[in-house]
Amino acid sequence: MERELNDQQLVRRQKMQELQDKGIYPFGNAFTRTDTSKTIKDKYEENTKEEIDSLNADVKIAGRIMSKRRMGKMCFMHIQDKDGLIQLVINKADLGEEPYELVKASDIGDIIGIDGKVYRTNPTDQNPKGELSVYVLKYTHLTKALTPLPEKFHGLTDKEERYRRRYVDLIMNEESKQTAFLRPQILKTIRNYMDSQGFTEVETPMLTTLLTGASARPFVTHHNAQDLDMYMRIALELNLKRLLVGGMEAVYEIGRTFRNEGMDAMHNPEFTMMEAYLAYSNLEGMMDLTEGMFTNIAKSLGKDTFKFLGHDIEIKAPFKRVSMVEAIKEKTGVDFKQEMTLEEATALAKEHEIEVEKHFTVGHIINAFFEKYVEETLIQPTFLYGHPVEISPLTRANQEDPRFVDRFEMFIGGKEFCNAYTELNDPIDQLQRFENQLKE
């Protein structure tokens, strides 16, 4: 069934037909540009109107029309390219009658190419210096937008719609676009840092016949050539450990992983994960490595204070390091460092309005205390270590107190950013813990 078009879409299709009638292909040809909005601003932003007029600088730019207003025989537009917005000033007398008709028929969202001169508008009370612009001498239609953009003053504000239609979000929300450009810069910094620490980046299979690395529901697929059901990996762990056993000693992977579970602001069924494994190190060594990675990322971005979930976060070494039982005692006064029976721990949980499930041990109760009273308070970068053995089936027990394991999580803004541990390499102990986990 054909989709019904609204009035705006019908008008745009009519304009598309008019372009075709004039011999102009509506959906794009190559356009050689010499400049972007950023290169023009970087080069000329400090120049006065008189200086710019004397330079008589030629530019060629292209972008999407984001605003348009006509004043008689003059038209002002803002176009957007990958770097941002820049104003166009179009005078019918200089552009010509026929090209100006194309300008008049253009719509918000159309993509155009411009040959012109760098220009600065006359000063106003709102803008005493005048706005840096491009004075249009040649106007080239490139692509017709058949669907209107969201209303310009509010943009795309519905969160679910923003995630479904990322391309529109990138057009309408500058912050989203800057984040998209920032991500590969951060990944490049991570790779440079890890390589400088002697690590080797590897790529391991996404399809597996075993469920390993985490307790999550997998995506199931079928391998036709082998007539075999397989799983999309839920973690990178097992193959990286095998490489360590094989003698590579320091490896990492930044790879796609898949968990067939719920979605919210912090979880997605398909996501990118980084894992790193280092021989001859321990928990403190991995804390140092992680701290160095985060401070290097901040340095590469040219600042050490960031806004995250409404908090001003300082990425400065050294990060706070605190054990789980110390953090709980600090917030509640309850001291789990001393051994206690399940009955004693259950009574404390009841006093602090913590629900105790059937399978809970003292370790589970400790973790419940942490999640209720501590987790959301860890705002500045914090390494939290010393987790109960019951909630850490893959981690080696602490040699001084085997109730706890050599594991840490790093929290920022009350959210977990990473998880690391000294590997459990005792196969007998590992089997017993898996069996206990299955009982739960």
Salt bridges, closest charged atoms under 4 A:
ASP42 OD2 - LYS38 NZ 2.73
GLU45 OE2 - ARG120 NH2 3.90
ASP53 OD2 - LYS49 NZ 3.89
ASP58 OD1 - LYS117 NZ 2.48
ASP83 OD1 - LYS82 NZ 3.37
GLU97 OE2 - LYS92 NZ 3.34
GLU101 OE2 - LYS104 NZ 3.26
ASP107 OD1 - LYS15 NZ 2.81
ASP107 OD2 - LYS144 NZ 2.60
ASP110 OD2 - LYS144 NZ 2.87
ASP115 OD2 - LYS60 NZ 3.77
GLU131 OE2 - HIS78 NE2 2.89
GLU151 OE1 - HIS154 ND1 2.58
GLU160 OE1 - ARG164 NH1 3.52
GLU161 OE1 - ARG164 NH2 2.87
GLU161 OE2 - ARG165 NH1 3.04
ASP169 OD1 - ARG162 NE 2.95
ASP169 OD2 - ARG166 NH1 2.94
GLU174 OE1 - LYS177 NZ 3.75
GLU201 OE2 - ARG191 NE 2.93
ASP227 OD1 - HIS222 NE2 3.04
ASP229 OD1 - HIS222 ND1 2.80
GLU237 OE2 - LYS241 NZ 2.51
GLU253 OE2 - ARG233 NH1 3.19
ASP264 OD1 - HIS267 ND1 2.85
GLU270 OE2 - ARG256 NE 3.20
ASP288 OD1 - ARG321 NH2 2.80
GLU291 OE1 - ARG321 NH2 3.85
ASP312 OD1 - LYS307 NZ 3.04
GLU314 OE2 - LYS316 NZ 3.90
ASP335 OD2 - LYS329 NZ 3.72
GLU357 OE1 - HIS359 ND1 3.92
ASP401 OD2 - ARG403 NH2 2.77
GLU409 OE1 - HIS387 NE2 2.68
GLU409 OE2 - ARG407 NH2 3.62
GLU423 OE1 - LYS241 NZ 2.89
ASP429 OD2 - ARG433 NH2 3.18
GLU440 OE2 - HIS364 NE2 3.38
